[in-house]
Amino acid sequence: MDRNSLAELAGVTKRFGKTVALEGLDLSIRSGELFALLGPNGAGKTTAISLLLGLQQPDSGSATLFGLPPARLESRRSVGVMMQEAALAPELRVREQIDLAASYYPDPLTPAAVMQITHTDSLAARPYGALSGGQKRQVQFAMAICGRPRLLFLDEPTAGLDLQAREMMWATVRRLVAEGASIVLTTHYLEEAETLADRVAVLAKGRVIASGSVNEMRALVVRKQISCSSTLSADQVRVWAGVESARRDHKGLHITAANAEVVVRRLLSADEDVQDLEVRRAGLAEVFTELTQERAA
C-alpha cells in the first residue's frame, strides 16, 4: 500500500450472479485530496464504495482502509459516510440525530459546532421526518462530518439541494479538504466534480477508463467550443475543414472544432464583423460523454 494512500482496491473483481460489477479494479484514495469517482449508472461506483467501506467483500483482489480490512472498527472510526439513500428515525430531532451519530466516534465535534459549520442551526429542534428532501440531505451531511473523519465518502451529496444550499455545501467541503480531510465524491453533477476535485477517475463496465487531474482529463478531448455573433449560417460553417458541428440559437453561432485555431482564422476572414468571440476548451462534461460513449460503442 502506498504510504500516501488512505484506501485502496487492488485487482478487485466483484460479481453478482452472472453480472460482473467490477473487473480487476485498481483504485487508490490519497491523503489530502478530493477524489471524484464518476461513471454512468451501472458502472460499478456504488460497488467500489461498498467494498472500501467493508459493506461487501471482493470475490478476488483486496480492499484496505487505513491499511486494515475495511470492516475493522479501528479503520471505520476515522470514516464519515453520506450515502445516496439513508433511513433515519423520523421522530428524532435534528440535534438528537447528530448527537447520536457523534457518539460513535472517539473525538467528535459538538452538535452545535457541526450545525454551525453545515448551516443547519435553524433545523436543530425539528423532527427529521418533518424536513424537506433538501433539508434531510443537509442533516445527513452534518452527521457524516460530526466525527472529524480523516476520510469522508459523499455519494450524490447535493442531490435535491437548491443552488444556495449547494454552494454552501461546496464551501464546507473545500474547508474540510483545506483542514486535511480526504474526500471521495460520487456525483452526477459533473460541474460539481469539475469545481471541487483534485483528481478524477471515470468508471465504465467495472473498469477505470481514465483518471487524472481535471486538467489532464480535459486534455483527453482535443475539440474546443467556439461561440460568436456572426452573419454566417450554421450550414455555411458546418462544411469547413476541422468543424465537427455548428448550430445557431438566440445567443449566436456555436461551433465544435477539432482545430479551433484554423476555424477561428477562417471565421474572421469570412465575416469581418464577428463579435463576442469566445473559444472554450472541453469541460469535464464533454470528456465524460466522449469517454463513456466510446466504451459503450
DAPEFEN-V674917 format. One record per pair of residues at least 4 apart in sequence whose ideal C-beta (glycine too) atoms are under 6 Angstrom apart, sorted by sequence separation. I is the first residue (numbers start at 0). J is the second residue. D is the distance in Angstrom with one decimal. If there is no record, write none. Layout:
BEGIN
i=I j=J d=D
i=I j=J d=D
END
This chain:
BEGIN
i=0 j=4 d=5.6
i=38 j=42 d=3.0
i=43 j=47 d=5.7
i=67 j=71 d=4.6
i=91 j=95 d=4.4
i=108 j=112 d=4.4
i=125 j=129 d=5.6
i=130 j=134 d=3.8
i=160 j=164 d=4.1
i=176 j=180 d=5.9
i=192 j=196 d=4.8
i=211 j=215 d=3.2
i=231 j=235 d=5.0
i=233 j=237 d=5.9
i=265 j=269 d=6.0
i=281 j=285 d=4.1
i=283 j=287 d=6.0
i=288 j=292 d=6.0
i=14 j=19 d=5.3
i=15 j=20 d=5.8
i=49 j=54 d=4.2
i=50 j=55 d=5.5
i=57 j=62 d=5.8
i=64 j=69 d=4.0
i=91 j=96 d=5.1
i=108 j=113 d=4.9
i=114 j=119 d=4.6
i=130 j=135 d=4.9
i=160 j=165 d=4.5
i=175 j=180 d=4.2
i=186 j=191 d=4.8
i=203 j=208 d=4.9
i=211 j=216 d=5.5
i=231 j=236 d=5.6
i=237 j=242 d=6.0
i=247 j=252 d=5.3
i=281 j=286 d=5.7
i=28 j=34 d=5.4
i=38 j=44 d=5.2
i=49 j=55 d=4.4
i=101 j=107 d=3.7
i=114 j=120 d=4.7
i=186 j=192 d=5.7
i=236 j=242 d=5.9
i=256 j=262 d=4.3
i=267 j=273 d=5.9
i=0 j=7 d=5.7
i=13 j=20 d=4.8
i=50 j=57 d=5.7
i=62 j=69 d=5.4
i=67 j=74 d=4.4
i=200 j=207 d=5.2
i=201 j=208 d=5.4
i=246 j=253 d=5.3
i=13 j=21 d=4.4
i=36 j=44 d=5.4
i=157 j=165 d=4.5
i=201 j=209 d=4.8
i=237 j=245 d=4.4
i=12 j=21 d=6.0
i=65 j=74 d=4.5
i=114 j=123 d=5.9
i=236 j=245 d=4.3
i=245 j=254 d=4.9
i=11 j=21 d=5.4
i=12 j=22 d=5.6
i=64 j=74 d=4.2
i=200 j=210 d=4.0
i=12 j=23 d=6.0
i=51 j=62 d=6.0
i=157 j=168 d=5.7
i=244 j=255 d=4.5
i=50 j=62 d=4.6
i=98 j=110 d=5.1
i=233 j=245 d=4.3
i=242 j=254 d=5.9
i=243 j=255 d=4.6
i=10 j=23 d=5.5
i=11 j=24 d=4.6
i=97 j=110 d=4.4
i=233 j=246 d=5.2
i=198 j=212 d=5.8
i=233 j=247 d=4.6
i=242 j=256 d=5.4
i=241 j=256 d=5.2
i=8 j=24 d=5.3
i=9 j=25 d=5.9
i=53 j=69 d=3.3
i=94 j=110 d=5.1
i=97 j=113 d=5.5
i=241 j=257 d=5.4
i=52 j=69 d=5.8
i=53 j=70 d=3.5
i=196 j=213 d=5.9
i=199 j=216 d=5.4
i=241 j=258 d=4.0
i=8 j=26 d=4.3
i=51 j=69 d=5.9
i=119 j=137 d=5.3
i=236 j=254 d=5.9
i=259 j=278 d=5.4
i=7 j=27 d=4.9
i=193 j=213 d=5.7
i=241 j=261 d=5.2
i=242 j=262 d=5.9
i=241 j=262 d=5.1
i=6 j=28 d=4.3
i=21 j=43 d=4.8
i=119 j=141 d=5.3
i=4 j=27 d=4.7
i=5 j=28 d=5.2
i=20 j=43 d=5.0
i=117 j=140 d=5.7
i=136 j=159 d=5.5
i=228 j=251 d=4.5
i=229 j=252 d=4.8
i=117 j=141 d=4.2
i=136 j=160 d=5.9
i=227 j=251 d=5.7
i=4 j=29 d=5.8
i=5 j=30 d=5.7
i=21 j=46 d=5.6
i=227 j=252 d=5.5
i=3 j=29 d=5.0
i=20 j=46 d=4.3
i=133 j=159 d=4.7
i=3 j=30 d=5.1
i=132 j=159 d=4.4
i=133 j=160 d=4.8
i=226 j=253 d=5.2
i=113 j=141 d=4.9
i=93 j=122 d=4.5
i=94 j=123 d=4.5
i=151 j=180 d=5.7
i=225 j=254 d=4.2
i=93 j=123 d=5.3
i=96 j=127 d=5.7
i=133 j=164 d=5.9
i=150 j=181 d=5.0
i=151 j=182 d=4.8
i=152 j=183 d=4.9
i=153 j=184 d=5.0
i=154 j=185 d=5.0
i=155 j=186 d=5.8
i=224 j=255 d=5.9
i=225 j=256 d=5.9
i=92 j=124 d=5.6
i=93 j=125 d=5.7
i=113 j=145 d=4.7
i=13 j=46 d=5.5
i=222 j=255 d=5.6
i=223 j=256 d=5.9
i=92 j=126 d=5.7
i=225 j=259 d=6.0
i=222 j=257 d=5.2
i=90 j=126 d=5.8
i=91 j=127 d=5.6
i=221 j=257 d=6.0
i=223 j=259 d=3.9
i=108 j=145 d=5.4
i=89 j=127 d=5.5
i=107 j=145 d=5.2
i=89 j=128 d=2.6
i=107 j=146 d=4.9
i=231 j=270 d=5.3
i=87 j=127 d=5.4
i=230 j=270 d=5.6
i=229 j=270 d=4.9
i=100 j=142 d=4.1
i=104 j=146 d=3.2
i=13 j=57 d=5.5
i=14 j=58 d=5.6
i=97 j=141 d=5.5
i=101 j=145 d=4.4
i=229 j=273 d=5.1
i=6 j=51 d=5.0
i=13 j=58 d=5.5
i=93 j=138 d=5.4
i=97 j=142 d=5.8
i=100 j=145 d=5.3
i=11 j=57 d=4.5
i=12 j=58 d=5.2
i=227 j=273 d=5.2
i=228 j=274 d=4.4
i=12 j=59 d=4.6
i=228 j=275 d=4.7
i=12 j=60 d=5.9
i=97 j=145 d=5.6
i=227 j=275 d=5.8
i=11 j=60 d=3.6
i=118 j=167 d=5.3
i=227 j=276 d=4.5
i=10 j=60 d=3.8
i=9 j=60 d=5.6
i=226 j=277 d=4.7
i=9 j=61 d=5.0
i=225 j=278 d=5.4
i=8 j=62 d=5.4
i=85 j=139 d=5.2
i=223 j=278 d=5.7
i=224 j=279 d=4.6
i=7 j=63 d=5.0
i=223 j=280 d=5.2
i=6 j=64 d=5.0
i=81 j=139 d=5.2
i=81 j=140 d=5.6
i=220 j=281 d=3.9
i=81 j=143 d=4.0
i=0 j=63 d=5.9
i=80 j=143 d=5.8
i=217 j=280 d=5.9
i=79 j=143 d=4.2
i=217 j=281 d=5.4
i=79 j=144 d=5.4
i=220 j=285 d=5.6
i=0 j=66 d=5.7
i=220 j=286 d=5.1
i=79 j=146 d=5.8
i=219 j=286 d=5.7
i=79 j=148 d=3.3
i=220 j=289 d=5.6
i=78 j=148 d=5.5
i=216 j=286 d=5.0
i=83 j=154 d=4.5
i=77 j=149 d=4.4
i=78 j=150 d=5.3
i=79 j=151 d=4.4
i=80 j=152 d=4.8
i=81 j=153 d=5.0
i=82 j=154 d=5.0
i=83 j=155 d=4.6
i=81 j=156 d=5.6
i=209 j=290 d=5.4
i=208 j=290 d=5.7
i=208 j=294 d=5.5
i=203 j=291 d=5.5
i=201 j=290 d=5.4
i=193 j=283 d=4.1
i=192 j=283 d=6.0
i=203 j=294 d=4.1
i=189 j=283 d=4.9
i=189 j=284 d=4.4
i=189 j=287 d=5.7
i=44 j=185 d=5.1
i=33 j=176 d=5.3
i=5 j=150 d=5.1
i=32 j=181 d=5.8
i=33 j=182 d=4.5
i=34 j=183 d=5.3
i=35 j=184 d=4.7
i=36 j=185 d=5.0
i=31 j=181 d=6.0
i=30 j=181 d=5.8
i=28 j=183 d=5.8
i=35 j=192 d=3.9
i=44 j=202 d=5.8
i=43 j=202 d=5.2
i=42 j=202 d=4.1
i=35 j=196 d=3.9
i=42 j=203 d=5.3
i=33 j=195 d=5.4
i=43 j=205 d=4.3
i=33 j=196 d=5.3
i=38 j=201 d=5.9
i=33 j=197 d=5.2
i=34 j=198 d=5.2
i=35 j=199 d=4.7
i=36 j=200 d=5.6
i=37 j=201 d=5.0
i=38 j=202 d=3.5
i=32 j=197 d=4.3
i=38 j=203 d=5.9
i=32 j=198 d=5.7
i=5 j=181 d=5.5
i=22 j=205 d=4.3
i=21 j=205 d=4.3
i=22 j=206 d=5.7
i=20 j=205 d=5.6
i=19 j=205 d=5.7
i=39 j=291 d=5.3
END
